[in-house]
Amino acid sequence: MAILVTGGAGYIGSITVEHLRSHGEKVVVIDNLSRGHRASVEEDVPFYQGDVGDAVLIERITQEHEIESCVHFAAFAYVNESVQEPRMYWENNLVQGLNLLAALLETGLRRFVFSSSCATYGDPDTVPVNEETPQKPASPYGWSKLLLERALVSYSLAYGLQFVGLRYFNAAGATETHGEHHDPETHLIPNVLLAASGKHSEISVFGDDYATPDGTTIRDYVHVSDLAAAHASALTYLRENGRPDFFNVGSGRGYSVREVIDCARKVTGKEIHPRIQPRRPGDAARLFADISKIRQSLRWSPRQSDLATIVASAWRWQGRHNEAK
């Protein structure tokens, strides 16, 4: 029996593949490599290059491997880009996702772990955010995730789909072999570290007039290894006949942009120069998680998600990655 991982050549997907295999799972990866990296998937992992919404390809994979569940990462994930190019997000995240579900249901597969997002909450009125917080996405990205969540609920009722939706907060950090390398890079921690290494002359801070203690936005950062472990916990939960449900995945506390920069200065010993820029559309002022539900139901807790550990792991990986180029 094997697990199909969509988007398994991407940042979170490749680290989840690494985690699952280290725990004895057989994994098959599909990725169109529009944003993933073939080198991020080990050579002995069955790999298919293509779109997750390609029903013929999905049928072929299920015929060639005994697929018992699917972990679905494949999606575009930049809030600002989704505001500028919404058509990309509806097509890739929603339409392709619906086509994937249809193809999997045709094969009889009924276990599905979905990479959702805290972006479905938009700019919440109160924090920390729990799973009952009203979902009011502020971007096409957030809406694309929320609408696929709604599809999962209806497919569960109609077709018996067993699913877990994991609403990620901000994935960050690295393992010894895998880390974050997007082009262009838009995430805060890798960009702060690029500034520390001299690859960037400064780090952009998008707004310093939010209603937060230091005026910059506050986010919840979860180590990508902890996030990978949450997917394994979700699969165990489904195998034990856990009911379909959604769970926040974060560290349970928030850090401001200025706090992240200060932490990176301490970890790296380097000077980092911030540059204040206008606010970005769709950015919430404060967003961090209440993770009591996932602790109780999935028996998962973050183990490496203090900010200094996250930043240090990303700094080490960035150094190795740059040396390997």
C-alpha positions in Angstrom: 0.0 0.0 0.0 1.3 3.5 -0.9 0.4 7.1 -0.2 0.1 9.5 -3.2 1.6 12.8 -2.4 0.7 15.6 -4.8 3.1 18.5 -5.0 5.7 16.2 -3.4 8.6 18.1 -5.1 7.7 21.3 -3.3 9.0 22.7 0.0 6.4 21.2 2.4 5.6 18.2 0.2 9.2 17.0 -0.2 9.8 17.2 3.6 6.6 15.3 4.2 7.7 12.6 1.8 11.0 12.5 3.7 9.2 12.1 7.0 6.7 9.5 5.8 9.5 7.3 4.3 11.5 7.6 7.5 8.5 6.0 9.2 8.3 3.1 6.8 5.6 4.4 4.5 5.7 3.8 0.7 5.2 7.0 -1.2 4.4 7.9 -4.8 4.8 11.6 -5.9 3.1 13.6 -8.6 4.2 17.2 -9.4 4.1 19.3 -12.5 7.4 21.0 -11.4 5.9 24.5 -12.1 7.2 25.4 -8.7 8.7 22.2 -7.3 12.2 20.8 -7.9 12.8 17.3 -9.2 16.0 17.1 -7.2 13.9 17.4 -4.0 12.5 13.9 -4.5 14.8 11.0 -4.0 15.5 8.9 -7.1 14.0 5.7 -5.6 10.6 7.4 -5.0 8.2 6.7 -7.9 7.7 10.1 -9.5 5.2 11.3 -12.1 5.5 14.7 -13.8 2.1 16.1 -14.6 -1.0 17.9 -13.4 -3.0 16.5 -10.5 -6.2 17.2 -12.4 -5.2 14.8 -15.2 -7.7 12.0 -14.7 -5.9 9.7 -17.1 -2.6 10.1 -15.3 -4.2 9.6 -11.9 -5.9 6.4 -13.1 -2.5 5.2 -14.4 -0.8 5.9 -11.1 -3.5 4.0 -9.2 -3.2 1.1 -11.6 0.6 0.9 -11.3 0.6 1.4 -7.5 -1.7 0.2 -4.7 -2.7 3.7 -3.5 -4.6 3.8 -0.2 -4.6 7.5 0.6 -3.7 10.9 -0.9 -1.9 13.8 0.7 -2.7 16.9 -1.4 -0.2 19.8 -1.4 -0.1 20.8 -5.0 -1.3 24.5 -5.1 -0.1 28.0 -5.6 0.3 29.7 -2.3 1.2 33.4 -2.5 -1.5 35.8 -1.2 -0.3 38.8 -3.1 0.1 36.9 -6.4 -3.4 35.6 -6.1 -4.7 39.2 -5.8 -2.8 40.1 -9.0 -3.5 36.9 -10.9 -6.7 35.3 -9.5 -7.4 33.2 -12.6 -4.2 31.2 -11.9 -5.4 30.4 -8.4 -9.0 29.4 -9.3 -7.7 27.1 -12.1 -4.7 25.5 -10.3 -6.0 25.3 -6.7 -9.7 24.8 -7.1 -10.4 23.3 -10.6 -7.4 21.0 -10.5 -8.2 20.1 -6.9 -11.8 19.2 -7.9 -10.6 17.2 -10.8 -8.2 15.3 -8.6 -10.9 14.4 -6.1 -13.2 13.2 -8.9 -10.4 11.0 -10.3 -9.6 9.5 -6.9 -13.2 8.8 -6.1 -13.5 6.9 -9.4 -10.6 4.6 -8.3 -12.4 4.0 -4.9 -9.9 5.9 -2.8 -11.5 7.4 0.3 -8.7 8.8 2.5 -7.6 12.3 1.8 -5.4 14.8 3.7 -5.7 18.3 2.4 -3.2 21.1 2.7 -5.5 24.0 3.6 -4.5 27.4 5.1 -5.0 29.9 7.8 -5.7 32.3 4.9 -9.3 31.0 5.0 -9.8 33.0 8.2 -8.8 36.3 6.5 -8.2 39.1 9.1 -9.9 37.6 12.2 -11.5 39.8 14.8 -9.9 37.9 17.7 -6.8 35.8 18.1 -5.7 33.1 18.8 -7.8 31.6 16.0 -9.6 28.3 16.6 -11.4 26.1 14.1 -14.7 27.8 14.8 -13.5 31.2 14.0 -15.5 32.6 11.1 -13.8 32.1 7.7 -13.6 35.3 5.8 -10.9 35.0 3.2 -9.3 38.3 2.1 -7.6 36.9 -1.1 -8.4 34.6 -4.0 -5.8 32.2 -2.5 -7.8 32.0 0.8 -11.0 31.5 -1.1 -9.5 28.8 -3.3 -8.6 26.8 -0.2 -12.0 27.5 1.5 -14.0 26.4 -1.5 -12.1 23.1 -1.7 -12.7 22.6 2.0 -16.4 23.0 1.3 -16.1 20.4 -1.5 -14.5 18.0 0.9 -17.4 18.3 3.3 -20.0 17.7 0.6 -18.1 14.8 -0.9 -17.8 13.2 2.6 -21.6 13.4 3.0 -22.4 12.2 -0.5 -19.6 9.7 -1.3 -18.1 8.7 2.0 -14.8 10.5 1.6 -12.7 10.4 4.7 -10.6 13.5 5.0 -8.6 15.8 7.2 -8.0 19.4 6.3 -4.9 20.9 7.9 -5.1 24.7 8.1 -1.4 25.7 8.1 -0.1 28.8 9.6 3.4 29.9 8.4 5.6 26.9 7.5 9.3 27.7 8.0 12.6 26.1 8.8 14.5 23.2 7.2 15.7 19.7 7.7 19.3 18.6 7.0 18.5 17.8 3.4 15.4 19.9 2.4 14.6 23.6 2.7 12.8 26.5 1.2 14.0 27.8 -2.2 11.4 29.5 -4.3 12.0 31.8 -7.2 11.0 34.5 -6.5 11.1 34.0 -2.8 8.3 35.8 -1.0 8.3 34.4 2.5 9.7 36.4 5.4 12.2 34.1 7.1 14.2 33.0 4.0 14.2 36.6 2.7 15.5 37.8 6.1 18.3 35.2 5.9 19.1 36.2 2.3 19.6 39.7 3.7 21.8 38.4 6.5 23.9 36.5 4.0 24.4 39.6 1.8 22.3 38.1 -1.1 19.8 40.9 -0.6 20.9 44.4 0.5 17.8 44.8 2.7 14.5 43.2 3.8 11.2 44.7 2.9 8.7 45.2 5.7 5.3 45.7 4.3 3.6 48.1 6.7 4.6 49.4 10.1 1.4 51.0 11.1 -0.7 48.0 12.0 -2.6 47.8 15.3 0.1 45.6 16.9 2.7 46.3 19.6 5.5 47.3 17.1 3.3 48.2 14.1 4.3 45.2 12.0 2.2 42.1 11.3 2.2 39.1 13.6 2.3 35.5 12.4 2.5 32.0 13.7 5.5 30.1 12.4 5.5 26.3 12.5 8.7 24.3 11.8 8.2 22.3 8.5 9.3 19.1 10.3 6.5 19.5 12.8 4.1 20.2 9.8 5.2 17.0 8.1 4.6 15.1 11.3 1.0 16.6 11.4 0.3 14.9 8.1 1.5 11.5 9.4 -0.8 12.0 12.4 -3.7 12.9 10.1 -3.1 9.6 8.2 -3.1 7.6 11.4 -6.2 9.4 12.5 -8.0 8.4 9.3 -6.8 4.8 9.4 -8.2 4.6 12.9 -11.6 5.8 11.5 -11.4 9.3 12.8 -14.3 11.5 11.5 -13.7 14.0 8.8 -12.5 17.3 10.3 -10.4 20.4 10.0 -7.4 21.3 12.3 -5.2 24.3 12.8 -1.5 23.5 12.5 0.8 26.1 14.1 3.0 26.8 17.1 0.3 28.4 19.1 1.9 31.8 19.4 2.7 34.8 17.1 5.8 36.8 16.3 6.0 40.2 14.6 8.1 40.9 11.6 10.4 43.0 13.7 10.8 40.1 16.2 11.7 37.7 13.3 14.4 40.2 12.1 15.7 40.6 15.6 15.9 36.8 16.1 17.7 36.4 12.7 20.3 39.0 13.8 21.0 37.0 17.0 21.1 33.6 15.2 23.3 34.7 12.3 25.4 37.4 14.0 24.8 39.6 10.9 23.3 43.0 10.5 20.0 43.1 8.6 18.6 46.3 7.2 14.8 46.6 7.0 13.1 48.9 4.5 9.5 49.9 5.2 7.2 49.4 2.2 3.4 50.0 1.7 1.0 47.4 3.1 0.2 44.5 0.8 -3.4 43.7 -0.1 -4.9 40.8 1.8 -2.5 40.9 4.7 -4.0 40.4 8.2 -2.6 42.4 11.1 -2.5 39.4 13.5 -2.9 35.7 12.8 -1.9 32.9 15.1 -3.4 29.6 16.1 -5.2 27.9 18.9 -3.9 24.4 18.5 -5.7 22.7 21.3 -8.0 20.7 18.9 -5.2 19.1 17.0 -3.3 18.3 20.2 -6.3 16.4 21.6 -7.7 14.7 18.4 -4.5 13.9 16.4 -2.2 13.7 19.4 0.2 16.1 17.7 2.2 18.9 19.3 4.9 21.1 17.8 8.4 20.0 18.9 10.7 22.3 16.9 8.6 25.4 16.4 10.2 28.0 18.7 11.4 30.8 16.5 15.1 30.5 17.2 15.1 26.8 16.2 13.2 27.6 13.0 15.6 30.4 12.0 18.7 28.4 12.9 17.6 25.4 10.9 16.8 27.6 7.9 20.2 29.4 8.2 22.1 26.2 8.3 20.3 24.8 5.3 20.6 28.1 3.3 24.4 27.9 3.8 24.6 24.3 2.6 22.3 25.0 -0.3 24.4 28.0 -1.5 27.6 26.0 -1.2 26.1 23.3 -3.4 25.2 25.7 -6.2 
